[in-house]
Amino acid sequence: MDSAFIRYIKCVGTGARHNRDLSREEMQDAMARMLDGRAAPEQIAAFLLGWRLKPETTEEFLGAIDAIDAVTKKSPVENGIELGYPFDGKADNPYIFPLAAEALRPFGLDVVVSGGALQPAKGGVTVREVCRALPMPENLHCFDRENYCKPLADLSPVRMKLGIRTGLNTVERLPDVGACGTALIGVFHKPYVKKYAEIFGERYRRLLVVKGNEGTPEIFGKCRVWVCEAGEIAEQVVDPARFGIDYRKSFDPIGKEESLRMLREPSDALIQIARLNAALWLFAKGVAASLEEGWEMLHG
């Protein structure tokens, strides 16, 4: 039991009248205590629940990232682009990153994904499960959190017992393990676009926020994309129909084996969806001046 950690629990868990936001430095210290084992599992659960309900601030997210960075092993990937996936998995549709990464091989662009044990609360198929089950293209780098940030991985049991999303679900998605400078992350709600730009803008020269499938940065249907660069945010609409793609995404759980089968035996429509995402990645990295140009490059 960490007596010093109790003050942080009081900041987030004493009710609306007495709760207060933590400074970046305080949150860094609180997160460090959770990561190095000074805080007991019961204390961690209490803090994460209170932090979620308070709710979290940008400064607190930044402080948590500072502490996580301090215990993360970076493995730079030259000419890479990082994809920030939720650690609670995908439930209704397959991942497309193995197919899209393969499409980028002729352009010398490497793709970075990170995964680990399932986190609350969707119960979907995880990035790690896909990376372990299928052969990956040579330009796709799958990083396992057990290796690049074991202290954060070790919080999985208490998070699963808590059983709800917490602020860690946000900060863990872009660990910058490949030091790529360019990244994509998915978003459910538009108000989070600005927050993601504030949280991750320090880490990446160019960040694309995608209102993608199941909270991932993957485009499966008509959606919005925000380009965050140099303190500016530019919005655009992406519609697969404009590229002649008619993919019928699922709204029902498909299970791990079906998800993997769809990647082993992709339909023509899924291949085209993967190429559309690859075109977006070419645009994100600056290889293409626009999504349309990226699409033409892939079909040239």
C-alpha positions in Angstrom: 0.0 0.0 0.0 1.4 3.4 -1.1 0.4 6.1 1.5 1.7 8.8 -0.8 -0.7 7.6 -3.6 -3.7 8.2 -1.5 -3.5 11.9 -2.2 -4.1 11.2 -5.9 -7.1 9.0 -5.1 -8.5 11.9 -3.1 -8.1 14.2 -6.1 -10.4 12.1 -8.3 -12.5 10.2 -5.8 -14.0 12.5 -3.2 -17.0 13.8 -5.2 -17.7 16.8 -7.4 -17.3 19.4 -4.7 -13.8 18.2 -3.6 -12.3 16.6 -6.8 -9.7 18.5 -8.6 -7.6 18.1 -11.7 -4.0 16.9 -11.4 -1.1 18.8 -12.9 0.9 17.1 -15.6 3.7 16.6 -13.0 1.3 15.1 -10.5 -0.2 12.7 -13.0 3.3 11.7 -14.1 4.1 10.8 -10.6 0.8 9.0 -10.0 1.2 7.0 -13.2 4.8 6.1 -12.3 3.6 4.7 -9.0 1.1 2.5 -10.8 3.7 1.3 -13.2 6.5 0.5 -10.7 4.3 -1.4 -8.3 4.3 1.2 -5.4 0.6 1.6 -5.7 -1.5 -1.5 -4.7 -3.9 -3.0 -7.1 -6.9 -1.8 -5.1 -5.5 1.8 -5.1 -4.9 1.6 -8.9 -8.5 0.4 -9.5 -9.9 3.2 -7.2 -7.8 5.8 -9.0 -8.7 4.7 -12.5 -12.4 4.6 -11.8 -12.3 8.0 -10.2 -10.2 9.5 -13.0 -12.7 8.2 -15.5 -15.7 9.7 -13.7 -14.0 13.1 -12.9 -13.2 13.1 -16.1 -9.7 13.2 -17.5 -7.9 16.4 -18.7 -5.4 16.9 -21.4 -2.7 17.8 -18.9 -3.4 14.5 -17.1 -3.2 12.5 -20.3 0.1 14.1 -21.1 1.4 13.3 -17.6 0.4 9.7 -17.9 2.2 9.5 -21.3 5.3 11.0 -19.8 5.5 8.3 -17.2 4.7 5.5 -19.8 7.4 6.9 -22.1 10.0 6.6 -19.4 9.5 2.8 -19.3 8.9 2.2 -23.0 11.6 0.7 -25.2 11.6 2.5 -28.5 12.7 0.7 -31.7 12.9 3.3 -34.5 11.4 2.2 -37.8 12.8 4.2 -40.8 10.1 5.6 -43.1 7.4 4.2 -40.9 3.8 5.1 -40.1 2.2 4.1 -36.8 -1.4 2.9 -36.5 -3.1 3.4 -33.1 -5.5 0.6 -32.4 -7.7 0.2 -29.3 -6.6 -2.6 -27.1 -10.1 -3.8 -26.6 -10.1 -5.3 -30.1 -12.5 -5.4 -33.1 -15.7 -7.4 -32.8 -17.7 -6.9 -36.0 -15.2 -6.7 -38.9 -11.8 -8.0 -39.7 -8.6 -5.9 -39.4 -7.2 -4.6 -42.7 -3.7 -3.6 -41.7 -2.0 -6.8 -43.0 -3.6 -6.4 -46.4 -3.0 -2.6 -46.6 0.6 -2.9 -45.5 1.3 -5.5 -48.3 -0.1 -2.9 -50.8 2.5 -0.4 -49.6 5.6 -2.6 -50.0 6.5 -1.3 -53.5 6.7 2.2 -52.0 9.2 1.4 -49.3 6.8 2.5 -46.5 6.9 0.5 -43.3 3.8 0.1 -41.0 3.9 -0.1 -37.2 1.2 -1.6 -35.0 1.3 -2.4 -31.3 -0.8 -4.9 -29.4 -1.1 -6.8 -26.2 -3.5 -8.6 -23.9 -7.2 -7.7 -24.3 -8.4 -4.7 -22.3 -12.0 -3.7 -21.3 -14.6 -3.5 -22.5 -15.5 -4.6 -26.0 -14.1 -8.1 -26.0 -13.1 -8.1 -29.6 -10.2 -9.7 -31.5 -6.9 -8.0 -30.7 -4.1 -6.8 -32.9 -1.8 -9.2 -31.1 -4.0 -12.2 -31.9 -3.9 -11.3 -35.6 -0.2 -10.7 -35.7 0.4 -14.1 -34.0 -2.1 -16.1 -36.1 -1.2 -14.9 -39.6 2.0 -14.4 -41.7 2.7 -10.7 -41.8 4.3 -8.7 -44.7 8.0 -7.8 -44.3 7.2 -4.1 -44.0 4.7 -4.6 -41.2 6.2 -4.4 -37.7 4.1 -5.8 -34.9 5.2 -4.7 -31.4 4.1 -6.7 -28.3 3.5 -4.6 -25.2 5.0 -7.4 -23.1 8.3 -6.5 -24.7 8.2 -2.7 -25.2 6.3 -1.7 -22.0 5.9 -4.6 -19.6 5.0 -2.3 -16.6 1.9 -1.1 -18.5 1.1 -4.7 -19.6 1.3 -5.8 -16.0 -1.7 -3.5 -15.2 -4.0 -5.7 -17.4 -5.3 -8.0 -14.6 -6.5 -5.1 -12.4 -8.0 -3.3 -15.5 -9.9 -6.5 -16.5 -11.2 -6.9 -13.0 -12.4 -3.3 -13.0 -14.1 -4.2 -16.3 -14.6 -0.7 -17.8 -12.8 1.7 -20.1 -10.5 4.1 -18.3 -8.1 6.9 -19.4 -5.5 4.2 -20.1 -7.5 3.1 -23.1 -6.8 6.4 -24.7 -3.1 6.9 -23.9 -2.0 3.4 -24.7 -3.1 3.5 -28.3 -0.1 5.5 -29.7 3.0 4.4 -27.8 5.3 5.9 -30.5 7.3 2.7 -30.2 8.5 3.0 -33.8 9.4 6.7 -33.5 7.8 7.2 -36.9 6.8 10.9 -36.8 3.5 10.1 -38.5 0.5 8.3 -37.1 -3.2 7.5 -37.5 -5.7 7.0 -34.6 -9.4 6.3 -34.6 -12.1 8.4 -32.8 -15.7 7.7 -31.9 -16.8 11.3 -31.2 -15.8 14.5 -33.0 -15.1 16.5 -29.8 -12.2 14.1 -29.1 -10.5 15.2 -32.3 -9.1 18.3 -30.8 -8.2 16.4 -27.6 -6.3 13.8 -29.5 -4.5 16.6 -31.4 -3.5 18.1 -28.0 -2.5 14.8 -26.4 -0.5 13.3 -29.3 0.5 16.4 -31.2 3.7 16.6 -29.3 4.7 13.1 -30.5 4.0 13.3 -34.2 4.7 15.8 -36.9 1.6 14.7 -38.7 -1.4 13.0 -37.1 -4.5 11.8 -38.8 -7.6 11.2 -36.7 -10.1 8.9 -38.4 -13.7 8.4 -37.5 -13.1 4.8 -38.5 -14.6 1.4 -38.0 -15.1 0.4 -34.4 -13.0 3.2 -33.1 -10.0 2.2 -35.2 -8.2 4.3 -37.8 -9.5 1.9 -40.5 -12.0 3.2 -43.2 -14.7 0.7 -44.0 -17.5 3.2 -45.0 -18.1 6.9 -45.5 -16.4 8.8 -42.7 -14.5 11.9 -41.7 -10.7 12.3 -41.4 -8.9 15.2 -39.7 -5.3 16.1 -40.5 -3.5 17.5 -37.5 -0.2 19.3 -38.4 1.7 22.3 -37.1 -1.1 23.2 -34.7 -3.8 23.2 -37.5 -6.7 20.7 -38.0 -8.1 20.2 -41.5 -11.2 18.1 -42.0 -12.2 16.0 -45.1 -14.8 13.4 -46.0 -13.8 10.0 -47.3 -16.4 8.0 -49.2 -15.4 4.5 -50.5 -18.2 4.8 -53.1 -16.3 7.6 -54.8 -13.6 5.0 -55.6 -16.1 2.4 -56.9 -16.0 0.4 -53.7 -19.1 -1.3 -52.4 -18.1 -3.0 -49.1 -20.9 -4.1 -46.8 -19.5 -3.9 -43.3 -20.9 -6.1 -40.6 -22.7 -4.8 -37.5 -22.8 -8.2 -35.8 -20.0 -10.0 -34.0 -18.1 -12.3 -36.3 -15.6 -14.0 -33.9 -11.9 -14.6 -34.1 -11.9 -17.5 -36.6 -14.1 -15.8 -39.1 -12.1 -12.6 -38.8 -8.9 -14.5 -39.5 -10.6 -16.4 -42.4 -11.6 -13.1 -44.0 -7.9 -12.0 -44.0 -6.7 -15.4 -45.3 -9.3 -15.4 -48.1 -10.1 -11.7 -48.7 -13.0 -10.8 -51.0 -12.4 -8.4 -53.8 -14.3 -5.7 -51.9 -12.1 -6.2 -48.8 -9.0 -5.9 -50.9 -10.2 -2.6 -52.4 -11.0 -1.3 -48.9 -7.5 -2.2 -47.8 -6.1 -0.3 -50.8 -8.2 2.7 -49.9 -6.7 2.7 -46.5 -3.2 2.2 -48.0 -3.9 5.3 -50.1 -4.7 7.2 -47.0 -1.5 6.1 -45.4 0.5 7.3 -48.5 -1.2 10.7 -48.1 -0.6 10.7 -44.3 3.1 10.1 -44.9 3.4 12.7 -47.6 4.2 10.2 -50.3 1.0 11.3 -52.1 -0.4 14.8 -52.1 -3.9 13.6 -51.6 -6.0 10.5 -51.0 -6.9 10.5 -54.7 -3.3 10.6 -55.7 -2.5 7.8 -53.4 -5.3 5.7 -54.9 -4.0 6.3 -58.4 -0.4 5.4 -57.3 -1.7 2.0 -56.0 -3.6 1.4 -59.3 -1.0 2.8 -61.7 
